[in-house]
Amino acid sequence: MDIIQILNYLFMFYSITIISIYFSMCIVSLFVIKKYKKTNDSININTILASGDAEPSVTIIASSFNESPTILPCVNSLLNLEYNNYEVIVVNDGSTDDSLEKVITEFNLEKIDYIVNYKIETKKIRGIYKSKNPIYRNLIIIDKENGGKADAMNAGINISSKFYIVCVDVDSILRKDGLLKLIKSIISNKDSYITAVGATVCAINACKVENGVITEEDVPNKFIPAIQIIEYLRAFLMGRIALGKIKSLILVSGAIGMFKKDNVLSIGGYDEKSIGEDMELIVRIRKYLYENETSHNVDYIPDPLLWTEVPSSYKILGRQRTRWARGLVDTLRLHKYMLFNKKYKTVGFISFPYFVFFEWLTAFIEMTGLVYMIILFVLEIASVKSFLIVFLALYLFNISLSYAAILLNEISYHSYGKPKNMIKLMFFTLFEAIIFHPITVYWTLKGNYMYLRGVKEWGVMTREGFK
């Protein structure tokens, strides 16, 4: 057997494996969503919670850095949730725009005397603000020196007075029943200790927002934000649901995640040195619980609870994706000892191998495969026919996966409602594999190169604001 045959078999084996994994995830997700829908449609969520202070207490923490276009609708949405026992902490992480002034004016805030217990070390807090209006008594604003998202979240945790924390992005709108759905996941799992909960995130770019409430859901006409909707549906409605079902989830979106605060404090909060602080936090929490022999799970619910603004230009999206790539490799490197380590059970033998071989290495293998096919074509070892067959097979696989995610969304939550939106998504999907996907592979490879060079900056993420 010559080297070409060996390489052909290796590429074929990898392709069949990844197709089988995604197909299995799709089947598992379908059954999980159907069961979840049946359970939640037959139970009034409010009946499982006692009224008033008997509800589990929750602190919502939102970090803000130059988020002037979105901060007021976001805070309004957080203050109008269908929940009683919660507080909202917005952390102004050294913004240089007028976002802090906007919040102070809108909610009639004043600076108060407050002794901060720095349970987690953070940058200096310059002031704590509360409203003079009793309607906003559960709102706290922290003004601090800039230290990055992880540092801002840790400052919020230090001030938090509740049992659970929910971390959200300020460029987002949380659904009114969002807290109810998240807390239900924890208290209804009697047979499993839930340390964290994630939920589906949708793109808000073309949706209409009034006073912090989404009044009309829509799909953008622009290619870049629209194609990200398809990406999000694949990631949330397939990958994370399946991994959560088999107790292997190690990633909760930074846009929305609920945590037991004691667990976060026990590991020292977010790691401000980490590039992918959201994923790294989950991995460290699970590591801590495994090493303390605490049976647990990170749950994931398919409900679209949070709507967030996604980048609408290649420039901004490229910054986001290179950062995601750096965050992934950074977390995998920091906790590499967990790979195939029996101490960490499903995380060590399922999720870590999955993220190493089918998330991190995929871009390298795709690029290697493309170069390999070109070499074979130039050397006339492979024909144009074989080249086109491989391309067509990968193209059809990509479309099938995307259409499956769109179908899962349609039969479950109709996140984008109108039939015309489904047609839009299906149309844009036809061009993802040939236009968008190659660029994301490039960004992933660039992100890995930037990581090797030690680049840690986030880059400026410009917001357009809600419609």
Secondary structure, 3 states (H helix, E strand, C coil): CCHHHHHHHHHHHHHHHHHHHHHHHHHHHHHHHHHHHHHHHCCCHHHHCCCHHHCCCEEEEEEECCCCCCHHHHHHHHHCCCCCCEEEEEEEECCCCCHHHHHHHHCCEEEECCCCCCCCCCCCEEEEEEECCHHHCCEEEEEECCCCHHHHHHHHHHHCCCCEEEEEECCEEECCCHHHHHHHHHHHCCCCCEEEEEEEEEECCCCEEECCEEEECCCCCCHHHHHHHHHHHHHHHHHHHHHHHCCCCCCCCCCEEEEEHHHHHHCCCCCCCCCCHHHHHHHHHHHHHHHCCCCCEEEEEEEEEEEECCCCCHHHHHHHHHHHHHHHHHHHHHCHHHCCCHHHHHHHHHHHHHHHHHHHCHHHHHHHHHHHHHHHHHCCCCCHHHHHHHHHHHHHHHHHHHHHHHHHHHHHCCCCCCHHHHHHHHHHHHHHHHHHHHHHHHHHHHHHHHHHCCCCCCCCCCCCCCC
